[in-house]
Amino acid sequence: MDIEGLPLPENAPEPGSCVRMHRPEGGLVELILDPPHRSMAVLDVPLLRDFDQCLDEIEKDSSLRGLVITGRDPLSFAVGADIDAIGGVTDVDLARRMVRSGQAVFQRLHLLSRSGGGRLKIVAAVGGPVPGGACELALACDLILLSDHDKSRIGLPEVKLGIYPGWGGTQRLPRRIGLPAAMGAILSGRLYAARQAKKLGLVDRLTPPEYLLRIARNLATGRERLEPPTRGWRSFVIDRNPAAKALIAKQSHKQVMAQTKGHYPAPLKAIEMVIAACSTPLETGLEAEARHVAPLIVNSVTKSLVGLFHRSEEAKALA
């Protein structure tokens, strides 16, 4: 990952310190998101750089059959992308490069399990808050295992910041849960509790937090089997059906206009991305996702909403 020119936090740590690689047994590796400069993991440039470097080593190890991606503990995965970086970027080309860099890392992970005859099973073992970019990282894996706990919340809230999911969320979520459900999840920006996420199909399995890592290891190594989700006939009847897509787009557009009066461009662009997702090659969809989200990142609406987000978080801390 080329990070030259990308925004770094002031306290950026040395390369190689944000992601720990652990080998609990033969054929299995765990990547633990544990940046020393953050109280909670944030998918900033240093962490993505280190994650990408870990993938270098994993790609070279033909003995591996399982990969688990997790956080410091069962209720701490990552709190999404670096909002400070999003709020500070004013150049659209830099914004697009930031988005494409994150996409490239997640796509590299996505392709790992599809190379070599699918020899590598990738499991995201997550819990606690899993918003935005953290959810998109999980979506790039084969299976998502979520801690069944009151603190667990997962989803794509980017529209609340004036943008839409730009690291593959508008492309992978419709493929996973279907066009109508994905449209609702992305346009609402809702974070789902564990049981809700399981019912929606956003996650594949729930487990008590104390069993999260053990079950993730079993799934990654094949000791326990859980097939990845598939849409089957629904993909053709709904997700790829031009008539169904046109109806969903029309209804979604009407709903957004009623709520925003057209003052927020992100939901309208999100509709375009989601509608096209299931009928578009993934890499083509990712490129379009980045191209259209970059101008949203630098516009005044996003800057205002990011500022509002920070003030809201400060108020919560004071309370």
Backbone bond lengths (Angstrom), bond angles and torsions (degrees), N, CA, C in turn:
res aa  C-N    CA-C-N  psi(-1)  N-CA   C-N-CA  omega(-1)  CA-C   N-CA-C  phi
1 M - - - 1.462 - - 1.516 109.46 -
2 D 1.314 116.39 122.71 1.462 122.01 179.32 1.526 108.90 -86.11
3 I 1.333 117.15 111.57 1.463 120.47 -176.35 1.524 112.75 -101.29
4 E 1.320 117.51 2.57 1.461 119.64 -178.37 1.529 110.40 -59.73
5 G 1.334 115.76 125.43 1.450 121.63 179.35 1.511 114.82 87.15
6 L 1.336 118.08 -11.78 1.461 120.38 178.24 1.527 109.89 -79.04
7 P 1.334 118.25 147.65 1.470 120.80 -176.29 1.529 112.29 -69.85
8 L 1.323 115.30 125.79 1.459 122.44 178.44 1.519 109.90 -108.44
9 P 1.324 118.91 144.59 1.455 120.18 173.44 1.532 109.99 -66.11
10 E 1.325 116.30 153.08 1.460 120.24 -177.14 1.525 112.16 -59.21
11 N 1.312 116.68 -33.70 1.468 120.86 -177.33 1.521 112.01 -100.96
12 A 1.328 116.94 31.90 1.463 120.97 -178.02 1.521 111.00 -56.20
13 P 1.330 118.55 129.32 1.467 121.61 -177.49 1.519 111.75 -81.05
14 E 1.302 115.45 175.30 1.454 121.19 178.44 1.525 110.54 -66.59
15 P 1.334 117.61 149.47 1.464 120.67 177.47 1.525 111.99 -55.00
16 G 1.313 115.48 141.16 1.460 120.80 176.89 1.515 115.04 90.08
17 S 1.342 118.22 2.56 1.465 120.00 -174.01 1.521 114.09 -104.37
18 C 1.340 118.65 -5.00 1.467 121.07 -173.15 1.527 114.18 -94.18
19 V 1.322 117.15 -21.56 1.466 121.41 -178.71 1.522 108.47 -128.59
20 R 1.327 115.82 122.81 1.465 119.92 177.84 1.527 109.71 -93.42
21 M 1.308 115.98 135.25 1.458 121.37 176.75 1.527 108.81 -104.71
22 H 1.323 115.51 123.61 1.464 121.34 -176.88 1.522 109.14 -126.08
23 R 1.320 116.38 136.31 1.468 121.78 178.20 1.529 108.64 -116.47
24 P 1.335 117.39 90.84 1.465 120.67 -175.59 1.525 113.55 -72.41
25 E 1.338 116.81 -21.53 1.457 120.90 179.20 1.522 108.21 -161.90
26 G 1.305 116.01 167.91 1.452 120.53 179.82 1.516 112.15 -60.93
27 G 1.320 116.71 134.92 1.454 121.64 177.33 1.512 114.96 83.22
28 L 1.329 117.39 -0.30 1.460 120.87 -176.76 1.521 110.14 -129.66
29 V 1.329 115.73 135.99 1.457 120.72 176.11 1.519 108.55 -131.57
30 E 1.323 115.85 145.21 1.468 122.16 176.27 1.517 109.06 -118.74
31 L 1.315 115.58 135.52 1.457 122.05 172.25 1.525 107.39 -107.69
32 I 1.330 116.18 118.08 1.461 122.59 -175.14 1.522 108.75 -109.29
33 L 1.330 116.07 117.83 1.461 120.86 179.80 1.528 108.38 -76.40
34 D 1.323 116.22 108.83 1.464 120.36 -172.64 1.531 110.92 -147.99
35 P 1.332 117.87 64.26 1.466 120.17 -178.03 1.522 111.91 -69.64
36 P 1.331 118.37 133.13 1.467 120.73 -177.05 1.517 113.37 -73.07
37 H 1.336 118.07 -16.76 1.461 120.41 -175.05 1.524 112.74 -96.72
38 R 1.330 117.15 6.57 1.464 120.67 -179.04 1.526 110.29 -131.67
39 S 1.331 115.47 142.01 1.464 118.72 173.82 1.524 110.44 -72.48
40 M 1.345 116.74 -29.29 1.451 122.59 172.19 1.524 107.71 -131.70
41 A 1.309 116.86 143.48 1.464 120.44 -176.60 1.522 110.69 -62.20
42 V 1.322 115.46 132.28 1.454 123.96 174.92 1.528 107.22 -123.30
43 L 1.315 116.74 138.36 1.457 120.47 -178.97 1.532 109.84 -81.87
44 D 1.332 114.16 67.14 1.455 120.41 178.02 1.529 109.13 -90.52
45 V 1.328 116.24 -177.88 1.466 120.29 -176.37 1.529 112.19 -60.93
46 P 1.349 120.00 -44.57 1.471 118.42 179.40 1.527 113.34 -59.85
47 L 1.326 117.50 -40.77 1.468 119.34 -178.92 1.524 110.65 -69.11
48 L 1.327 117.67 -43.60 1.462 119.83 178.94 1.524 111.29 -63.38
49 R 1.319 116.46 -38.28 1.474 120.46 176.58 1.520 110.68 -59.67
50 D 1.329 116.78 -47.10 1.466 120.32 -177.86 1.525 111.37 -69.60
51 F 1.324 116.68 -36.32 1.465 120.29 176.45 1.522 109.91 -61.46
52 D 1.315 116.39 -43.60 1.457 121.52 179.43 1.529 111.05 -62.79
53 Q 1.317 116.72 -38.40 1.462 120.29 178.17 1.525 111.21 -66.33
54 C 1.329 117.38 -36.57 1.462 120.31 176.21 1.525 110.88 -63.57
55 L 1.319 117.23 -36.76 1.463 120.45 178.27 1.526 111.00 -64.59
56 D 1.347 116.90 -30.65 1.469 119.67 174.35 1.517 110.59 -55.57
57 E 1.338 115.64 -48.15 1.463 120.63 -177.49 1.528 111.57 -68.95
58 I 1.321 116.24 -39.08 1.457 120.12 -178.69 1.531 111.01 -65.43
59 E 1.317 116.42 -40.95 1.464 120.25 -179.60 1.527 112.46 -61.07
60 K 1.321 116.72 -28.76 1.465 120.87 -177.18 1.520 112.95 -84.72
61 D 1.327 117.72 -11.78 1.468 121.70 -174.23 1.528 109.95 -98.40
62 S 1.302 116.96 98.09 1.460 121.58 -177.83 1.525 112.99 -74.92
63 S 1.345 117.45 -8.70 1.464 120.50 -179.35 1.521 112.37 -81.54
64 L 1.333 117.84 -13.37 1.458 120.67 -175.31 1.520 111.36 -75.52
65 R 1.329 115.24 139.65 1.459 120.29 174.14 1.538 111.44 -124.36
66 G 1.342 116.37 -9.57 1.457 119.13 -178.87 1.514 112.26 -145.86
67 L 1.335 116.00 144.98 1.460 122.89 177.69 1.522 108.27 -136.29
68 V 1.328 115.58 128.74 1.465 121.93 176.66 1.527 107.85 -116.13
69 I 1.329 115.78 131.44 1.463 121.45 175.66 1.518 107.59 -113.53
70 T 1.327 116.89 125.09 1.455 120.11 -172.92 1.525 110.19 -149.65
71 G 1.340 115.91 -178.52 1.449 121.67 -179.39 1.512 111.90 -109.21
72 R 1.314 115.55 -169.33 1.471 121.07 -177.76 1.519 112.24 -62.40
73 D 1.339 116.30 -33.36 1.456 121.39 179.09 1.518 108.04 -150.92
74 P 1.322 118.55 171.92 1.469 120.60 -173.37 1.524 115.13 -64.06
75 L 1.331 118.22 -13.69 1.462 121.26 179.36 1.522 111.26 -118.09
76 S 1.329 116.34 26.23 1.458 121.04 179.30 1.521 108.76 -148.33
77 F 1.323 116.65 104.41 1.461 121.37 178.37 1.531 109.13 -109.59
78 A 1.316 117.54 -83.18 1.464 122.28 175.61 1.517 108.10 -158.37
79 V 1.318 116.13 149.81 1.470 120.37 -175.56 1.519 111.79 -101.31
80 G 1.319 117.04 23.70 1.451 120.62 174.06 1.507 113.87 98.79
81 A 1.327 115.63 -162.42 1.455 121.97 -176.53 1.525 110.70 -75.79
82 D 1.317 115.33 172.89 1.461 122.72 -179.34 1.530 108.75 -80.64
83 I 1.324 116.65 99.41 1.460 120.77 -176.46 1.523 111.30 -67.22
84 D 1.332 117.06 -32.11 1.462 119.26 177.18 1.531 110.49 -61.97
85 A 1.328 116.49 -41.05 1.468 119.91 178.41 1.517 110.55 -65.38
86 I 1.333 117.16 -41.37 1.458 120.91 177.95 1.527 110.34 -61.21
87 G 1.329 115.80 -43.54 1.455 119.76 -178.39 1.520 113.60 -68.92
88 G 1.337 116.99 -24.67 1.460 120.23 -175.47 1.512 115.34 -93.08
89 V 1.323 118.43 -13.25 1.467 121.12 -176.06 1.529 109.77 -80.79
90 T 1.328 116.21 129.80 1.467 121.21 179.33 1.525 112.68 -121.64
91 D 1.314 117.55 -5.23 1.460 122.16 -179.13 1.525 109.06 -103.70
92 V 1.327 116.39 124.62 1.458 119.96 -173.59 1.531 111.70 -67.61
93 D 1.319 117.55 -33.85 1.464 119.75 178.78 1.524 111.13 -67.04
94 L 1.343 116.22 -39.68 1.464 119.77 176.73 1.526 110.21 -66.30
95 A 1.323 116.45 -39.49 1.465 120.10 178.42 1.527 110.56 -60.52
96 R 1.324 116.01 -44.51 1.466 119.40 179.85 1.525 110.43 -64.48
97 R 1.330 117.24 -39.56 1.460 119.96 179.63 1.529 110.91 -65.19
98 M 1.335 117.01 -39.57 1.461 120.25 176.05 1.520 111.02 -58.63
99 V 1.330 115.62 -45.92 1.461 120.07 -178.71 1.524 110.49 -64.66
100 R 1.316 117.32 -46.47 1.463 120.92 -178.29 1.527 111.49 -64.70
101 S 1.323 117.19 -32.79 1.472 119.82 178.42 1.521 110.46 -64.65
102 G 1.332 116.72 -46.18 1.458 119.65 177.18 1.515 112.07 -64.31
103 Q 1.321 116.60 -41.92 1.460 120.57 177.26 1.526 111.51 -58.18
104 A 1.331 115.75 -42.35 1.466 120.11 -176.67 1.524 111.24 -62.59
105 V 1.337 116.77 -39.75 1.461 119.98 179.09 1.528 110.23 -65.63
106 F 1.330 117.13 -45.80 1.462 120.71 -178.87 1.523 111.32 -67.82
107 Q 1.324 116.89 -37.23 1.460 119.76 178.66 1.519 110.65 -68.01
108 R 1.305 116.60 -35.70 1.461 120.31 176.43 1.528 110.24 -61.82
109 L 1.324 116.13 -42.42 1.464 120.94 175.78 1.525 110.33 -62.58
110 H 1.307 117.06 -46.42 1.461 123.18 -179.65 1.531 111.58 -56.42
111 L 1.320 116.21 -41.06 1.464 120.76 -176.73 1.525 112.66 -78.23
112 L 1.324 117.88 -17.22 1.466 120.47 -179.32 1.523 111.77 -58.72
113 S 1.318 116.74 -43.05 1.467 119.57 -176.97 1.520 111.77 -78.46
114 R 1.335 116.27 -9.64 1.461 119.43 -178.40 1.519 112.25 -103.47
115 S 1.317 116.17 -1.11 1.464 120.17 176.11 1.524 109.14 -98.98
116 G 1.299 116.78 157.33 1.463 120.42 178.68 1.506 113.92 63.78
117 G 1.333 116.48 32.98 1.461 118.94 177.48 1.502 114.32 72.39
118 G 1.334 117.28 24.42 1.459 120.81 179.35 1.509 113.16 69.94
119 R 1.322 117.58 33.93 1.470 120.90 -175.88 1.521 112.38 -68.72
120 L 1.340 118.10 -23.72 1.457 121.41 -173.00 1.524 110.24 -108.41
121 K 1.336 116.51 121.76 1.458 121.90 175.42 1.529 107.75 -97.64
122 I 1.341 115.63 127.04 1.467 120.64 -176.04 1.520 109.23 -112.62
123 V 1.330 115.70 124.45 1.458 122.54 -177.07 1.521 109.43 -120.71
124 A 1.326 116.90 126.36 1.464 121.85 170.74 1.520 107.61 -90.79
125 A 1.335 116.15 117.56 1.465 122.20 178.98 1.523 107.43 -106.70
126 V 1.326 116.46 100.77 1.461 120.67 -167.19 1.517 110.84 -125.38
127 G 1.319 115.14 162.94 1.449 121.48 177.21 1.511 110.57 -172.72
128 G 1.333 116.28 169.32 1.448 119.66 -174.35 1.519 109.36 70.34
129 P 1.318 118.86 -151.56 1.464 120.14 177.71 1.527 111.58 -74.18
130 V 1.333 116.45 128.62 1.472 122.71 179.10 1.535 107.51 -132.45
131 P 1.342 117.45 66.77 1.460 119.52 -175.23 1.521 113.18 -96.30
132 G 1.327 115.62 156.55 1.450 121.94 167.85 1.511 114.46 55.80
133 G 1.337 115.35 -120.91 1.456 120.98 -177.16 1.510 113.41 -58.64
134 A 1.336 117.72 -31.31 1.461 120.65 177.45 1.525 110.52 -66.56
135 C 1.327 116.67 -39.52 1.462 121.15 175.69 1.520 110.28 -65.59
136 E 1.336 116.69 -39.98 1.465 120.24 179.56 1.527 111.52 -65.49
137 L 1.327 117.04 -35.96 1.463 120.30 174.24 1.525 110.00 -61.40
138 A 1.330 116.96 -44.97 1.461 120.61 178.92 1.528 111.23 -63.16
139 L 1.331 117.44 -37.40 1.465 120.91 -179.62 1.526 112.12 -65.75
140 A 1.332 117.66 -22.72 1.462 120.97 178.75 1.527 111.83 -78.64
141 C 1.336 117.41 -6.34 1.461 121.66 179.88 1.530 110.27 -92.57
142 D 1.332 116.11 170.01 1.465 120.66 178.82 1.523 111.75 -72.30
143 L 1.330 116.00 -44.04 1.453 121.98 -176.20 1.521 110.01 -133.30
144 I 1.342 115.55 147.31 1.459 121.14 175.96 1.518 108.39 -119.64
145 L 1.322 115.11 119.73 1.460 123.67 178.39 1.523 107.12 -109.81
146 L 1.326 117.34 124.83 1.462 121.70 -173.75 1.517 111.55 -119.48
147 S 1.330 116.20 136.95 1.463 121.37 174.95 1.525 109.96 -64.62
148 D 1.301 116.33 126.19 1.462 122.26 178.77 1.527 108.03 -83.44
149 H 1.329 115.45 89.39 1.466 121.10 -173.31 1.524 108.64 -151.46
150 D 1.333 115.84 153.26 1.464 120.44 -179.60 1.526 112.60 -60.42
151 K 1.323 117.78 -26.84 1.460 120.81 -178.63 1.526 113.02 -80.39
152 S 1.309 118.07 -14.12 1.461 120.71 -177.28 1.522 110.93 -75.89
153 R 1.316 115.35 127.36 1.465 123.25 176.49 1.523 107.60 -144.66
154 I 1.327 117.31 131.02 1.455 120.64 -177.61 1.526 109.80 -137.58
155 G 1.326 116.13 141.29 1.455 119.86 179.42 1.516 111.31 166.21
156 L 1.324 114.86 -171.66 1.468 122.30 -175.01 1.527 108.87 -124.75
157 P 1.334 118.06 89.08 1.470 120.97 -174.72 1.524 114.73 -91.21
158 E 1.327 118.55 16.30 1.462 120.86 -171.09 1.525 114.78 -57.67
159 V 1.345 118.60 -31.77 1.467 119.50 -178.40 1.526 111.27 -60.35
160 K 1.311 116.87 -23.61 1.462 120.23 178.84 1.531 111.88 -73.36
161 L 1.327 116.74 -11.27 1.459 122.08 175.65 1.529 111.55 -106.97
162 G 1.315 117.18 8.68 1.451 120.60 177.17 1.517 114.82 85.93
163 I 1.328 116.95 10.19 1.459 121.29 178.45 1.525 108.11 -128.06
164 Y 1.317 117.61 -169.67 1.460 121.11 171.41 1.529 107.59 -133.96
165 P 1.321 119.38 166.97 1.467 120.64 -178.63 1.524 110.84 -56.35
166 G 1.324 117.14 122.35 1.453 121.10 -173.78 1.508 115.48 -114.83
167 W 1.329 117.96 0.51 1.457 121.54 178.82 1.527 110.21 -107.51
168 G 1.312 115.85 37.52 1.459 120.60 176.01 1.506 114.83 102.32
169 G 1.324 117.59 -3.65 1.463 119.74 -176.30 1.508 114.33 -62.29
170 T 1.344 117.12 -40.63 1.467 119.25 -179.65 1.521 111.94 -72.01
171 Q 1.333 117.19 -14.32 1.465 121.48 -178.71 1.525 112.13 -100.48
172 R 1.311 117.13 -41.92 1.473 119.75 -174.88 1.524 112.85 -84.41
173 L 1.325 118.12 -34.08 1.464 118.64 -178.02 1.527 111.92 -64.67
174 P 1.348 121.10 -44.77 1.465 118.95 176.35 1.525 113.17 -60.43
175 R 1.319 117.47 -34.99 1.463 120.31 177.87 1.523 111.12 -66.69
176 R 1.319 116.66 -30.30 1.466 120.93 -176.77 1.514 111.75 -83.49
177 I 1.342 118.55 -49.72 1.464 120.98 -170.86 1.522 113.01 -114.26
178 G 1.321 117.57 -1.29 1.456 120.03 179.18 1.514 112.36 96.61
179 L 1.308 114.36 157.74 1.459 121.60 -173.98 1.529 113.54 -62.99
180 P 1.334 120.15 -50.90 1.468 118.85 -176.81 1.531 112.84 -61.87
181 A 1.336 117.17 -45.65 1.463 120.27 -178.26 1.522 111.55 -66.58
182 A 1.336 116.44 -40.20 1.459 120.15 179.60 1.524 110.80 -65.23
183 M 1.322 116.70 -40.27 1.459 120.59 178.65 1.527 110.18 -59.94
184 G 1.316 116.26 -45.98 1.461 119.76 179.36 1.514 112.63 -63.40
185 A 1.329 116.38 -41.22 1.468 120.28 -178.49 1.523 111.65 -65.93
186 I 1.330 117.11 -42.42 1.462 120.94 -175.77 1.525 111.04 -75.51
187 L 1.326 117.81 -41.17 1.466 119.99 -178.63 1.526 112.18 -71.02
188 S 1.310 117.49 -31.02 1.472 120.49 179.32 1.519 111.81 -80.96
189 G 1.333 117.03 -25.29 1.456 120.18 -174.91 1.519 112.78 65.67
190 R 1.310 116.06 23.60 1.464 121.01 -173.35 1.524 112.07 -74.75
191 L 1.327 115.68 142.05 1.463 121.93 170.34 1.527 107.47 -101.86
192 Y 1.325 116.66 123.60 1.456 121.96 -172.54 1.526 111.47 -94.77
193 A 1.323 115.18 136.98 1.458 120.42 170.86 1.527 108.88 -67.46
194 A 1.319 116.33 165.81 1.466 120.89 -170.81 1.527 112.61 -56.28
195 R 1.321 118.09 -51.63 1.471 120.73 -177.17 1.534 111.02 -65.21
196 Q 1.328 116.56 -36.04 1.464 120.24 177.51 1.529 111.16 -65.73
197 A 1.332 115.69 -42.05 1.464 120.24 -179.89 1.521 111.37 -64.35
198 K 1.322 116.17 -38.13 1.470 120.09 178.51 1.533 110.45 -67.41
199 K 1.306 117.70 -42.82 1.458 121.60 179.51 1.516 111.19 -63.25
200 L 1.321 116.73 -37.34 1.463 121.85 -179.93 1.526 111.92 -71.67
201 G 1.336 116.92 -22.98 1.457 120.88 -175.27 1.514 112.52 92.47
202 L 1.329 116.29 6.13 1.454 120.66 179.40 1.528 111.09 -67.65
203 V 1.328 117.01 -32.34 1.463 121.31 174.11 1.530 108.25 -122.63
204 D 1.334 115.54 158.47 1.461 120.39 -174.51 1.517 113.70 -93.57
205 R 1.326 116.74 -28.78 1.463 119.23 -177.05 1.516 109.38 -157.48
206 L 1.329 115.68 147.84 1.457 122.39 173.80 1.520 109.31 -109.30
207 T 1.308 115.48 152.56 1.458 120.50 176.99 1.524 109.09 -153.76
208 P 1.323 118.37 148.24 1.455 118.63 171.62 1.527 110.18 -55.42
209 P 1.328 118.05 144.07 1.466 120.17 -175.56 1.526 114.12 -52.90
210 E 1.325 117.01 -36.23 1.466 119.74 -176.31 1.527 112.75 -67.44
211 Y 1.329 117.28 -17.32 1.464 120.68 179.28 1.526 113.13 -103.95
212 L 1.326 117.03 0.39 1.466 120.92 -171.53 1.522 112.31 -55.68
213 L 1.306 117.78 -52.53 1.452 120.75 -174.33 1.530 111.56 -70.04
214 R 1.318 116.91 -38.01 1.466 119.90 -179.69 1.526 111.12 -63.46
215 I 1.330 116.21 -45.67 1.464 119.40 -179.34 1.524 110.46 -69.28
216 A 1.327 117.18 -37.60 1.466 119.91 178.11 1.525 110.46 -60.72
217 R 1.320 117.02 -41.73 1.466 120.37 177.99 1.523 110.83 -63.99
218 N 1.323 116.19 -41.19 1.468 119.35 179.20 1.519 111.86 -63.60
219 L 1.326 116.06 -41.35 1.462 120.08 179.53 1.526 111.06 -67.44
220 A 1.325 116.53 -39.87 1.467 120.21 -177.32 1.519 111.58 -69.16
221 T 1.317 117.36 -32.14 1.465 120.49 -177.95 1.523 113.02 -93.28
222 G 1.333 117.49 -8.49 1.454 120.20 179.28 1.507 114.39 90.60
223 R 1.333 118.37 3.34 1.466 119.37 177.10 1.529 110.76 -67.38
224 E 1.327 115.81 -29.97 1.463 121.69 169.86 1.521 106.86 -121.44
225 R 1.327 116.27 142.58 1.451 120.04 -177.00 1.531 110.33 -111.26
226 L 1.304 113.52 137.42 1.452 120.96 175.80 1.521 106.36 -151.02
227 E 1.304 116.60 114.40 1.455 119.96 -175.02 1.521 110.93 -75.28
228 P 1.327 117.36 140.75 1.466 119.92 175.65 1.517 110.41 -60.51
229 P 1.333 117.24 153.15 1.460 120.14 -177.56 1.527 111.68 -66.70
230 T 1.310 115.45 150.43 1.464 120.62 175.81 1.521 108.98 -141.03
231 R 1.327 116.45 143.18 1.457 121.44 -178.81 1.527 112.38 -86.10
232 G 1.337 116.40 -21.63 1.458 119.55 177.99 1.520 113.07 57.12
233 W 1.332 116.26 -135.45 1.457 121.61 -176.56 1.519 112.46 -64.31
234 R 1.326 118.22 -25.67 1.465 120.84 -179.46 1.523 111.52 -62.88
235 S 1.344 116.12 -29.49 1.453 119.45 178.91 1.520 111.54 -60.73
236 F 1.336 116.12 -38.46 1.468 120.30 -177.94 1.526 111.61 -83.49
237 V 1.323 116.90 -37.37 1.465 120.71 -176.21 1.526 111.70 -74.64
238 I 1.345 116.43 -32.73 1.471 120.22 -175.28 1.528 111.37 -117.58
239 D 1.337 116.55 -60.82 1.460 120.79 -168.24 1.520 113.66 -66.81
240 R 1.345 117.20 -29.09 1.467 120.77 -177.90 1.531 112.86 -113.16
241 N 1.309 115.57 4.59 1.459 120.83 -177.33 1.536 108.91 -84.91
242 P 1.341 118.68 116.38 1.470 120.48 -177.31 1.525 113.43 -55.59
243 A 1.326 117.39 -39.73 1.461 120.03 -179.07 1.524 111.10 -67.06
244 A 1.335 116.21 -44.70 1.461 120.26 179.01 1.526 110.79 -64.12
245 K 1.329 116.19 -41.94 1.464 120.61 179.43 1.525 111.29 -63.22
246 A 1.329 116.79 -41.26 1.463 120.20 179.70 1.524 111.01 -63.62
247 L 1.326 116.31 -39.44 1.463 120.63 179.12 1.525 110.84 -66.62
248 I 1.337 116.50 -44.93 1.464 120.34 179.47 1.527 110.50 -62.89
249 A 1.330 117.06 -42.00 1.463 120.83 179.33 1.526 111.00 -62.87
250 K 1.331 116.43 -43.39 1.463 120.80 -179.26 1.519 111.14 -63.09
251 Q 1.320 116.54 -46.42 1.466 120.50 -179.35 1.526 111.00 -65.49
252 S 1.329 116.95 -40.44 1.465 121.14 -179.53 1.526 110.65 -65.85
253 H 1.335 116.19 -42.62 1.466 120.79 179.11 1.531 110.52 -62.25
254 K 1.311 116.41 -43.56 1.464 120.85 179.07 1.526 110.93 -61.08
255 Q 1.328 115.94 -42.37 1.460 120.72 -179.95 1.530 111.28 -64.63
256 V 1.328 116.61 -45.33 1.458 120.88 -179.34 1.528 111.17 -63.45
257 M 1.318 117.37 -44.16 1.463 120.60 -179.20 1.526 111.18 -63.92
258 A 1.324 116.24 -35.67 1.462 119.63 178.49 1.523 111.16 -66.26
259 Q 1.326 116.28 -33.59 1.459 120.66 -176.93 1.525 113.09 -86.05
260 T 1.333 117.07 -34.55 1.469 120.15 -172.05 1.518 114.02 -113.80
261 K 1.335 118.12 -11.53 1.462 122.67 -175.92 1.532 112.29 56.42
262 G 1.329 116.07 21.69 1.452 120.40 178.08 1.512 115.44 81.89
263 H 1.338 117.41 7.37 1.469 120.74 -176.85 1.529 112.82 -81.27
264 Y 1.321 117.26 -14.17 1.461 121.15 -179.16 1.526 109.11 -118.06
265 P 1.319 118.33 110.11 1.471 120.21 -174.24 1.523 114.31 -75.34
266 A 1.322 118.73 -22.83 1.465 120.91 -173.11 1.530 113.31 -59.62
267 P 1.339 120.59 -47.70 1.470 118.97 -179.26 1.519 112.96 -60.95
268 L 1.333 117.57 -36.08 1.464 120.03 -179.66 1.523 110.92 -67.36
269 K 1.329 117.38 -39.76 1.457 120.70 176.12 1.525 110.70 -68.60
270 A 1.317 116.41 -36.27 1.463 119.90 178.66 1.525 110.73 -61.15
271 I 1.326 116.98 -38.75 1.462 120.34 178.24 1.525 110.03 -58.04
272 E 1.323 117.33 -45.51 1.463 121.39 179.42 1.522 111.20 -59.34
273 M 1.332 116.58 -44.94 1.459 120.71 -177.04 1.530 111.21 -65.39
274 V 1.324 116.06 -45.56 1.465 120.15 -176.84 1.522 110.83 -67.41
275 I 1.315 117.49 -42.88 1.471 121.51 -178.75 1.520 110.89 -58.63
276 A 1.336 116.91 -39.71 1.466 120.75 -175.69 1.523 113.16 -82.33
277 A 1.333 118.01 -14.55 1.464 121.51 -167.05 1.525 113.99 -56.03
278 C 1.316 117.94 -53.53 1.462 120.91 -171.44 1.522 113.49 -73.61
279 S 1.326 116.60 -11.90 1.467 120.16 179.41 1.522 112.01 -108.23
280 T 1.323 116.41 9.64 1.463 121.83 -175.22 1.521 109.74 -123.39
281 P 1.342 119.60 137.26 1.472 119.89 172.53 1.525 110.10 -54.49
282 L 1.309 116.46 143.18 1.458 120.73 -172.08 1.523 112.07 -57.13
283 E 1.312 117.94 -47.36 1.463 119.68 -177.28 1.530 111.19 -63.95
284 T 1.319 117.34 -36.85 1.465 120.35 176.52 1.525 110.57 -64.22
285 G 1.327 115.69 -41.49 1.459 120.09 178.00 1.518 112.51 -64.54
286 L 1.331 116.70 -39.12 1.459 120.55 178.70 1.527 111.26 -63.63
287 E 1.322 116.52 -41.82 1.462 119.74 179.70 1.525 110.55 -62.99
288 A 1.323 116.63 -42.45 1.466 120.45 178.49 1.525 110.60 -66.29
289 E 1.311 116.44 -40.34 1.461 121.87 178.26 1.527 110.43 -56.17
290 A 1.334 116.61 -47.15 1.467 121.42 -179.32 1.528 111.44 -68.64
291 R 1.323 116.36 -41.26 1.464 120.15 -176.90 1.524 111.44 -62.44
292 H 1.321 117.03 -38.34 1.463 119.84 -175.84 1.531 113.16 -88.59
293 V 1.335 117.74 -23.71 1.465 118.25 -179.50 1.527 111.45 -82.60
294 A 1.330 117.97 -25.42 1.468 120.62 -177.43 1.528 112.34 -57.54
295 P 1.341 120.01 -47.62 1.469 118.82 177.81 1.526 113.23 -62.91
296 L 1.329 116.79 -29.97 1.467 119.31 177.73 1.522 111.15 -67.77
297 I 1.320 117.14 -35.63 1.465 121.63 -178.60 1.528 110.81 -61.16
298 V 1.322 117.22 -37.61 1.474 119.99 -173.60 1.525 112.94 -94.00
299 N 1.341 119.12 -2.35 1.470 117.73 -176.19 1.525 111.81 -81.31
300 S 1.319 115.31 168.45 1.467 121.18 -173.59 1.522 112.41 -69.51
301 V 1.324 117.30 -29.16 1.463 120.10 179.47 1.522 110.31 -61.73
302 T 1.335 116.22 -47.21 1.462 120.19 -179.85 1.522 110.92 -63.88
303 K 1.323 117.81 -42.63 1.465 119.96 -179.70 1.528 110.87 -60.58
304 S 1.321 116.07 -40.11 1.463 119.80 179.32 1.523 111.52 -67.63
305 L 1.332 116.21 -42.02 1.465 119.72 -178.74 1.525 111.81 -70.50
306 V 1.334 117.36 -34.64 1.464 120.18 175.18 1.525 109.66 -64.41
307 G 1.327 116.93 -43.19 1.463 120.12 176.51 1.515 111.95 -60.36
308 L 1.333 116.03 -41.34 1.463 120.48 177.95 1.518 110.84 -64.12
309 F 1.340 116.64 -39.00 1.462 120.87 177.84 1.529 110.48 -60.60
310 H 1.328 117.27 -46.08 1.457 120.66 -179.33 1.532 111.22 -62.43
311 R 1.308 116.43 -42.43 1.482 119.04 179.04 1.517 110.83 -64.93
312 S 1.323 116.63 -37.62 1.454 120.20 177.59 1.523 111.88 -63.55
313 E 1.356 115.91 -43.04 1.465 120.02 178.31 1.520 111.49 -64.99
314 E 1.335 117.38 -37.70 1.467 121.21 177.10 1.532 110.50 -63.59
315 A 1.338 116.08 -40.12 1.452 119.91 178.81 1.520 111.74 -64.67
316 K 1.347 116.03 -39.83 1.464 119.93 177.42 1.518 110.97 -62.61
317 A 1.350 115.71 -40.34 1.478 120.14 -179.47 1.527 110.10 -64.42
318 L 1.333 116.93 -40.66 1.453 119.94 178.88 1.528 111.41 -66.31
319 A 1.335 116.12 -37.80 1.465 119.46 179.49 1.508 111.06 -66.43
